[in-house]
Amino acid sequence: MKPCEVNVTSETGRLRAVLLHRPGVEIERMTPMNCAHALYSDILDKMNVDIEYNRFRGVLEHWAQVYYVEDILQELLKDEKVREHLVTESVFNYGHRPIKLSGNTNDRLAEELMGMDDAKLARVLIQGYENPQWEGITDNRYLLEPLYNLLFTRDASATIYNRVLINSMSFEVRERESLIYEAIFRHFFGVETMNAANWNPKARTEGGDIHIASPDLLVVGEGVRTNAKGIEYLVQQFAREREKFHIIVQELPREPESFIHLDMVFTFLGKHQCMAFEPMLRKQGLFAGKDTTLISINNGKVSYRQVKDILAGLRHLEWDIEPIFGGGYDPWVQLREQWHSGANFFSLGDGKVLGYRRNAYTIEALDKAGFAVLQAKDIVEDKVKMDDYEKFVAVFPASELPRAGGGARCMTMPILRD
């Protein structure tokens, strides 16, 4: 396993390498009592999750180099300094763990973890470490909490051009994910990392809100996960580095949880097409009164302009793009399919996308817009070749995965695109 170059200059350049995490035991360590704490609205059936995820990753493995978090982590743990850093930070600097025992519990836990072999420690850092004193009648089961959300590799890190933004997560249950990604990108890929929280402890960013539109344009969501301070960090960073740069910011509703990131209502399908939740563009319903702001950087000077919507902001920058509406044109269906990540497509290339089959009206809208509908099963079994199609949507079955609160874009962290 060798590292590749890290560089992403658009959402739709041909994908060459991507980082995934196969859902593991950690998602079975949720109960109805702790799933809300884990940021899930329900508990998942692992057997069906595996079936669905294997179709998803099978498509990606037929298209690009796929790296897996646990495999890289296990490799990194051979380095004693990296191992010690990850164990120390996980045990001593994440005091929000649900377990608090008397005595030198943290010291004992760190010693136990340091004595594990590389494979076991990699699993424990992801799946959690059980409290040996747990009696089965309380919720204090884990000394090291499982990373329930690690399958959403997009959130805790984001490739922005030739660097990686290590995201400052909004919820404590996800903070250790960033620790793992920092190690992966610094020590395996050898790339420069950024972190908004190092600039301001109150700054928050998450990858689902950050879209790399072009070499000089980001489209960013501002809501419950990425805040104004986090966006200010990006503005100041690029104001120092670029003569000209733009950021379009779309304000998102704070609830319900289906609007947590911009990619739940807007994704690029190609250079001139996007998938959008129509009420966001119309500023209707929960999006009434939500601002869209074009931030422009010109020789260090930053200016702000209110625009009608994301498409108007893009047009102001001489970029015309056609929206395809998730859920078609029925507002009730739009709400239903948005809830299950109907807008959350992942681009494999210009006009080549991957998403959930269950959002039938959204897939129908893509079909009418000229996207060939390809079944993941046929791709994985080599019955269909994606390169034979100029435009396509590869669809994979999903009943359990959408209940975790994300889609194909959430589960992919692109590392290299053309």
Salt bridges, closest charged atoms under 4 A:
GLU11 OE1 - ARG409 NH2 3.07
GLU26 OE2 - HIS21 NE2 2.86
ASP42 OD2 - ARG403 NH1 2.52
ASP50 OD2 - LYS46 NZ 2.93
GLU61 OE2 - ARG57 NH1 3.06
ASP71 OD1 - ARG22 NH2 3.25
GLU75 OE1 - LYS78 NZ 3.26
ASP118 OD1 - ARG83 NH2 2.50
GLU130 OE2 - ARG141 NE 3.33
GLU145 OE2 - HIS37 NE2 2.49
ASP155 OD2 - ARG174 NH1 2.68
ASP155 OD1 - HIS261 ND1 3.89
GLU177 OE2 - ARG174 NE 2.75
GLU182 OE2 - ARG186 NE 3.68
GLU192 OE2 - ARG163 NH1 3.85
GLU206 OE1 - ARG225 NH1 3.05
GLU206 OE1 - HIS261 NE2 2.84
GLU232 OE1 - LYS229 NZ 3.76
GLU241 OE1 - ARG163 NH2 2.65
ASP263 OD2 - ARG409 NH1 2.91
GLU278 OE2 - ARG282 NE 3.01
GLU364 OE2 - LYS368 NZ 3.43
GLU381 OE2 - LYS377 NZ 3.15
GLU381 OE1 - LYS383 NZ 3.16
ASP382 OD1 - HIS62 NE2 2.89
ASP387 OD1 - ARG14 NH2 3.94
GLU400 OE1 - ARG403 NH2 3.05
ASP418 OD2 - ARG16 NH2 2.80
